[in-house]
């Protein structure tokens, strides 16, 4: 019987962000006859429980919180070169490398910028192929210029292979060797089978923005657009679904203040982090994406399209790879609350056209953004690395 390929997945956080949900979905959907997923998280949290409930071997190998909690947008020259944090990362990489000994780990698959670094070093030490799965744009405003240059340099020399979550993200890495890179979109696990073509929306339609609460996600733009829409459609309700992750509670508080200043607090509801987003989408009329910076992918936009909902997203990053303007949704300029309000009002006034976009968007998800397509792409990458690894082992002079 052929031995399964064992994939060690690494992430620095156990909080349920978009990248964490994506890697959880991937590990769950792998061909269990061919692959054996194992997970190591550098901190404990909800993600660990989700992996364990899925029957996936999961370990917590704690990394110092000062490293785990460091925000990537603060990685400037002085912070990148902090001797204590560099030392902690190096020690952690050695611990990981020792952990892999005798466990028949075939591939290390890292899922965050921090795990890219320590996982890449551990793979080098243990002589195990490493995949960097990059889910962030490498450059402003996600990474300061100095940190971005370092990361691009390391991406050319440390991992065996680099996977990006979109063509947009891959371009920011500037890797010249296309034989070492691939794009794997984060596919959805649930698609509504038969979305309704009915154009009748409820008397109090719901517009939802879904995702982590952070300034670059543009919840403030959404609230300002809501204020404009409510002047013409006063019965509309606006949902903000998500919670802050890394020290962004102050921004969340400012959103409540903004809604109060605009006197629309009764029409804007903060639902917090929810595990039942798919169910909530049943009551949503339009899904909005409002990031003010180029989005590396746009998983919630795909999720809305999969639910058969019309979507409005900002025109930056990977969103043009997902939304075809005027066909599968609408794109508006980043940071432009007036344009977002105009797009919402257009959809309310042209409901048949909005539903046609929703149906076309639903079909686009079926053909481009399913978890089955993600798994097929990643399994191809895994298999190619295993072939290369076997070839190297069989070369004269290799161990």
ROBA-290630 format. One record per residue (C-alpha): x, z, y; residue in one letter; residue number from 0. Coordinates in steps of 0.05 Angstrom, whole numbers, plus 5000, padded with zeros to 4 digits. Each point is the difference from the previous one (the first is absolute). Layout:
<sites>
SITE     c1     c3     c2   rest    nr
SITE      X      Z      Y      a   NUM
...
</sites>
This chain:
<sites>
SITE     c1     c3     c2   rest    nr
SITE   5000   5000   5000      x     0
SITE   5027   4980   5068      x     1
SITE   5016   5059   5045      x     2
SITE   4959   5005   5064      x     3
SITE   5034   4988   5066      x     4
SITE   5002   5067   5036      x     5
SITE   4990   4997   5075      x     6
SITE   5018   5061   5043      x     7
SITE   4959   5001   5064      x     8
SITE   5026   5039   5059      x     9
SITE   4966   5023   5064      x    10
SITE   5021   5053   5050      x    11
SITE   4929   5023   5014      x    12
SITE   4940   5020   4959      x    13
SITE   4951   4990   5057      x    14
SITE   4948   4945   4991      x    15
SITE   5023   4946   5047      x    16
SITE   4989   4925   4992      x    17
SITE   5066   4989   4964      x    18
SITE   4988   5058   4953      x    19
SITE   4930   4975   4982      x    20
SITE   5031   4931   4987      x    21
SITE   5054   5026   4952      x    22
SITE   4949   5044   4965      x    23
SITE   4955   4939   4988      x    24
SITE   5059   4959   4975      x    25
SITE   5024   5053   4951      x    26
SITE   4929   5010   4973      x    27
SITE   4990   4925   4989      x    28
SITE   5066   4984   4964      x    29
SITE   4996   4971   4930      x    30
SITE   5005   5064   4960      x    31
SITE   5025   4963   4938      x    32
SITE   5062   4975   5037      x    33
SITE   5015   5050   5055      x    34
SITE   5008   5076   5005      x    35
SITE   4993   5026   5071      x    36
SITE   5032   5066   5020      x    37
SITE   4994   5030   5070      x    38
SITE   5046   5046   5039      x    39
SITE   4975   5026   5068      x    40
SITE   5044   5037   5049      x    41
SITE   4943   5047   5020      x    42
SITE   4935   5025   4969      x    43
SITE   4931   4978   5023      x    44
SITE   4936   4962   4982      x    45
SITE   5038   4938   4976      x    46
SITE   5032   5040   4944      x    47
SITE   4932   5021   4975      x    48
SITE   4974   4929   5001      x    49
SITE   5058   4975   4958      x    50
SITE   4992   5057   4950      x    51
SITE   4925   4988   4994      x    52
SITE   5017   4928   4984      x    53
SITE   5042   5022   4941      x    54
SITE   5066   4980   5034      x    55
SITE   5060   5045   4990      x    56
SITE   5013   5032   5067      x    57
SITE   5056   5045   5025      x    58
SITE   5013   5037   5066      x    59
SITE   5073   5000   5018      x    60
SITE   4999   5034   5067      x    61
SITE   5038   4973   5059      x    62
SITE   5014   5043   5061      x    63
SITE   4938   4998   5047      x    64
SITE   5045   4984   5059      x    65
SITE   5013   4932   4968      x    66
SITE   4930   4989   4972      x    67
SITE   4965   5014   5066      x    68
SITE   5047   4959   5045      x    69
SITE   4960   4945   5033      x    70
SITE   5030   4931   4994      x    71
SITE   4988   4984   5074      x    72
SITE   5047   5057   5019      x    73
SITE   5060   4974   4960      x    74
SITE   5048   4988   5056      x    75
SITE   5076   5001   4997      x    76
SITE   5004   5076   5010      x    77
SITE   4949   5014   4945      x    78
SITE   5024   4948   4950      x    79
SITE   5069   5030   5002      x    80
SITE   4980   5073   4994      x    81
SITE   5051   5026   4950      x    82
SITE   4953   5051   4968      x    83
SITE   4945   4949   4986      x    84
SITE   5049   4947   4975      x    85
SITE   5029   5052   4953      x    86
SITE   4931   5020   4975      x    87
SITE   4983   4928   4984      x    88
SITE   5065   4989   4963      x    89
SITE   4990   5063   4959      x    90
SITE   4930   4978   4983      x    91
SITE   5025   4932   4978      x    92
SITE   5049   5034   4953      x    93
SITE   4944   5044   4972      x    94
SITE   4957   4939   4987      x    95
SITE   5057   4963   4966      x    96
SITE   5012   5060   4954      x    97
SITE   4925   5005   4986      x    98
SITE   4999   4928   4973      x    99
SITE   5055   5014   4949      x   100
SITE   4975   4993   4929      x   101
SITE   4929   4981   5023      x   102
SITE   5006   4924   4988      x   103
SITE   4979   4982   5071      x   104
SITE   5004   4924   5006      x   105
SITE   4981   4990   5073      x   106
SITE   4993   5044   5061      x   107
SITE   4944   4978   5047      x   108
SITE   5002   5034   5068      x   109
SITE   4938   5002   5044      x   110
SITE   5021   5026   5069      x   111
SITE   5058   4992   5049      x   112
SITE   5028   5069   4982      x   113
SITE   4993   4990   4925      x   114
SITE   5033   4931   5010      x   115
SITE   5063   5036   5023      x   116
SITE   5006   5056   4950      x   117
SITE   4970   4959   4943      x   118
SITE   5048   4943   5015      x   119
SITE   5060   5046   4998      x   120
SITE   4975   5033   4936      x   121
SITE   4991   4932   4967      x   122
SITE   5071   4980   5019      x   123
SITE   5027   5066   4971      x   124
SITE   4960   4993   4936      x   125
SITE   5010   4924   4994      x   126
SITE   4926   4987   4999      x   127
SITE   4969   4940   5036      x   128
SITE   4962   5020   5063      x   129
SITE   4940   4967   5034      x   130
SITE   4987   5017   5072      x   131
SITE   4926   4992   5016      x   132
SITE   4999   4995   5075      x   133
SITE   4933   5014   5034      x   134
SITE   5023   5009   5072      x   135
SITE   5022   4950   5052      x   136
SITE   5075   5010   5010      x   137
SITE   5007   5002   5075      x   138
SITE   4964   5024   5062      x   139
SITE   4955   5039   5005      x   140
SITE   5006   5024   4927      x   141
SITE   5075   5010   5001      x   142
SITE   5047   5007   5059      x   143
SITE   5048   4942   5006      x   144
SITE   5060   5038   4973      x   145
SITE   4963   5025   4938      x   146
SITE   4971   4930   4988      x   147
SITE   5070   4969   5000      x   148
SITE   5024   5051   4949      x   149
SITE   4940   4990   4955      x   150
SITE   5008   4924   5002      x   151
SITE   5073   5007   4981      x   152
SITE   4984   5047   4942      x   153
SITE   4944   4954   4976      x   154
SITE   5052   4945   4989      x   155
SITE   5047   5044   4960      x   156
SITE   4965   5058   4964      x   157
SITE   4937   4976   4964      x   158
SITE   5000   4950   4943      x   159
SITE   4936   4970   5027      x   160
SITE   4955   5009   5062      x   161
SITE   4925   4994   4999      x   162
SITE   4961   4998   5066      x   163
SITE   4926   5012   5009      x   164
SITE   4992   4937   5042      x   165
SITE   5038   4939   5025      x   166
SITE   5000   5034   5069      x   167
SITE   5036   5061   4973      x   168
SITE   5049   4958   4961      x   169
SITE   5020   4961   5063      x   170
SITE   5019   5065   5035      x   171
SITE   5051   5015   4945      x   172
SITE   5039   4936   5014      x   173
SITE   5027   4994   4929      x   174
SITE   5032   4932   4992      x   175
SITE   4997   4998   4923      x   176
SITE   4929   4981   4981      x   177
SITE   5017   5008   4926      x   178
SITE   5002   5075   5011      x   179
SITE   4933   5007   5036      x   180
SITE   4926   4991   4987      x   181
SITE   4934   5016   5034      x   182
SITE   4948   5040   4962      x   183
SITE   4936   5014   5039      x   184
SITE   4968   5067   4988      x   185
SITE   4939   4978   4960      x   186
SITE   4934   5037   4999      x   187
SITE   4973   5032   4936      x   188
SITE   4926   4992   5016      x   189
SITE   4962   4939   5024      x   190
SITE   4925   4998   5011      x   191
SITE   4974   4951   4948      x   192
SITE   4943   4969   5040      x   193
SITE   5004   5015   5075      x   194
SITE   4934   4991   5036      x   195
SITE   4991   4939   5044      x   196
SITE   4945   5038   5037      x   197
SITE   5011   4999   5076      x   198
SITE   4953   5057   5015      x   199
SITE   5040   5061   5022      x   200
SITE   4970   5069   5010      x   201
SITE   4972   5022   5068      x   202
SITE   5062   5045   5007      x   203
SITE   5057   4957   4973      x   204
SITE   5066   5034   4981      x   205
SITE   5068   4974   5022      x   206
SITE   5058   5032   4961      x   207
SITE   5074   5006   5012      x   208
SITE   5036   5024   4938      x   209
SITE   5071   5026   4993      x   210
SITE   5050   5053   5019      x   211
SITE   4990   5029   5069      x   212
SITE   5061   4980   5040      x   213
SITE   5009   4971   5070      x   214
SITE   5026   4933   4974      x   215
SITE   4937   4993   4958      x   216
SITE   4960   4994   5065      x   217
SITE   4943   5049   4991      x   218
SITE   5000   5009   5076      x   219
SITE   4990   4924   5008      x   220
SITE   4941   5005   4951      x   221
SITE   4968   5057   5040      x   222
SITE   5007   4962   5066      x   223
SITE   4969   4938   4968      x   224
SITE   4944   5043   4974      x   225
SITE   4985   5023   5070      x   226
SITE   4991   4928   5022      x   227
SITE   4957   4980   4940      x   228
SITE   4954   5060   5008      x   229
SITE   4978   4976   5069      x   230
SITE   4966   4940   4967      x   231
SITE   4988   5028   4930      x   232
SITE   4988   5075   5011      x   233
SITE   4977   5015   4929      x   234
SITE   5067   4979   4969      x   235
SITE   5040   5053   4965      x   236
SITE   5076   5000   4995      x   237
SITE   5037   5033   4942      x   238
SITE   5073   5019   5000      x   239
SITE   5020   5011   4928      x   240
SITE   5069   5030   4988      x   241
SITE   5045   5058   5019      x   242
SITE   5068   5011   5033      x   243
SITE   5060   5004   4954      x   244
SITE   5066   5015   5034      x   245
SITE   4991   5045   5060      x   246
SITE   4947   4956   5032      x   247
SITE   4947   5054   5009      x   248
SITE   5011   4999   5076      x   249
SITE   4980   4927   5001      x   250
SITE   4938   5015   4959      x   251
SITE   4981   5054   5051      x   252
SITE   5009   4949   5056      x   253
SITE   4950   4954   4966      x   254
SITE   4946   5054   5002      x   255
SITE   5016   5011   5073      x   256
SITE   4995   4925   5015      x   257
SITE   4932   4995   4966      x   258
SITE   4977   5059   5042      x   259
SITE   5026   4970   5065      x   260
SITE   4964   4935   4985      x   261
SITE   4937   5040   4983      x   262
SITE   4993   4967   4932      x   263
SITE   5018   5059   4955      x   264
SITE   4931   4999   4968      x   265
SITE   5010   4928   4978      x   266
SITE   5072   5007   4973      x   267
SITE   5007   5038   4935      x   268
SITE   5066   5024   4971      x   269
SITE   4992   5002   4924      x   270
SITE   5072   5021   4984      x   271
SITE   5036   4979   4937      x   272
SITE   4951   4977   4946      x   273
SITE   5008   4982   4927      x   274
SITE   4933   4964   4999      x   275
SITE   5016   4944   5050      x   276
SITE   4971   4948   4952      x   277
SITE   4934   5037   5000      x   278
SITE   5001   5010   5075      x   279
SITE   5008   4925   5010      x   280
SITE   4930   4990   4972      x   281
SITE   4974   5029   5065      x   282
SITE   5048   4962   5046      x   283
SITE   4980   4937   5038      x   284
SITE   5068   4978   5027      x   285
SITE   5071   5022   4983      x   286
SITE   5050   5002   5057      x   287
SITE   5076   5002   5000      x   288
SITE   5029   5019   5069      x   289
SITE   5076   5009   4992      x   290
SITE   5039   4992   5064      x   291
SITE   5063   4981   4962      x   292
SITE   5010   4945   4948      x   293
SITE   4970   5025   4935      x   294
SITE   5046   4994   4938      x   295
SITE   4940   4982   4957      x   296
SITE   4929   5023   5014      x   297
SITE   4973   5030   4937      x   298
SITE   4936   5027   5032      x   299
SITE   4984   4930   5025      x   300
SITE   5004   4973   4930      x   301
SITE   4958   5059   4976      x   302
SITE   4946   4983   5051      x   303
SITE   5000   4927   4980      x   304
SITE   4996   5020   4926      x   305
SITE   4938   5039   5017      x   306
SITE   4969   4938   5031      x   307
SITE   5003   5026   5071      x   308
SITE   5017   4959   5062      x   309
SITE   5068   5021   5028      x   310
SITE   5033   4999   5068      x   311
SITE   5075   5012   5001      x   312
SITE   5057   4995   5049      x   313
SITE   5042   4937   5002      x   314
SITE   5069   5025   4980      x   315
SITE   5045   5013   4941      x   316
SITE   4969   4982   4933      x   317
SITE   4928   4996   5024      x   318
SITE   5001   4924   5010      x   319
SITE   5021   4995   4926      x   320
SITE   4935   5035   4982      x   321
SITE   4948   4979   5052      x   322
SITE   4988   4927   5016      x   323
SITE   4970   5003   5070      x   324
SITE   4929   4975   5003      x   325
SITE   4996   4991   4925      x   326
SITE   5013   5066   4965      x   327
SITE   4996   5046   5061      x   328
SITE   5024   5006   5072      x   329
SITE   5068   5015   5031      x   330
SITE   5008   5032   5069      x   331
SITE   5062   5015   5041      x   332
SITE   5034   5066   4986      x   333
SITE   4984   5057   5047      x   334
SITE   4943   4962   5034      x   335
SITE   4937   5043   4997      x   336
SITE   4960   4950   5042      x   337
SITE   5015   4944   4950      x   338
SITE   4981   5046   4942      x   339
SITE   4935   5018   5035      x   340
SITE   4985   4926   5012      x   341
SITE   5012   4983   4927      x   342
SITE   4954   5056   4977      x   343
SITE   4945   4978   5048      x   344
SITE   5008   4928   4976      x   345
SITE   4989   5022   4928      x   346
SITE   4938   5039   5019      x   347
SITE   4973   4939   5037      x   348
SITE   5019   4951   4944      x   349
SITE   4984   5038   4937      x   350
SITE   4992   4940   4955      x   351
SITE   5069   4975   5020      x   352
SITE   5029   5070   4989      x   353
SITE   4970   5002   4930      x   354
SITE   5028   4931   4984      x   355
SITE   5069   5026   5020      x   356
SITE   4989   5061   4956      x   357
SITE   4983   4957   4939      x   358
SITE   5061   4955   5013      x   359
SITE   5044   5061   5008      x   360
SITE   4974   5028   4934      x   361
SITE   5019   4936   4964      x   362
SITE   5069   5001   5033      x   363
SITE   5013   5069   4971      x   364
SITE   4979   4976   4931      x   365
SITE   5051   4943   5003      x   366
SITE   5058   5035   5036      x   367
SITE   4997   5076   5003      x   368
SITE   4980   5031   4933      x   369
SITE   5039   5054   4964      x   370
SITE   5006   4952   4941      x   371
SITE   5039   4952   5044      x   372
SITE   5045   5056   5025      x   373
SITE   5014   5023   4929      x   374
SITE   5016   4930   4976      x   375
SITE   5050   4990   5056      x   376
SITE   5034   5068   4989      x   377
SITE   5003   4991   4924      x   378
SITE   5035   4933   5011      x   379
SITE   5051   5036   5044      x   380
SITE   5010   5055   4948      x   381
SITE   5009   4949   4944      x   382
SITE   5051   4960   5040      x   383
SITE   5041   5063   5015      x   384
SITE   4999   5019   4926      x   385
SITE   5025   4931   4981      x   386
SITE   5056   5005   5051      x   387
SITE   5017   5070   4978      x   388
SITE   5005   4978   4927      x   389
SITE   5043   4941   5019      x   390
SITE   5049   5046   5037      x   391
SITE   5003   5048   4941      x   392
SITE   5018   4943   4953      x   393
SITE   5056   4973   5044      x   394
SITE   5071   5011   4973      x   395
SITE   5030   5064   5025      x   396
SITE   4933   5033   5017      x   397
SITE   4979   5065   4968      x   398
</sites>
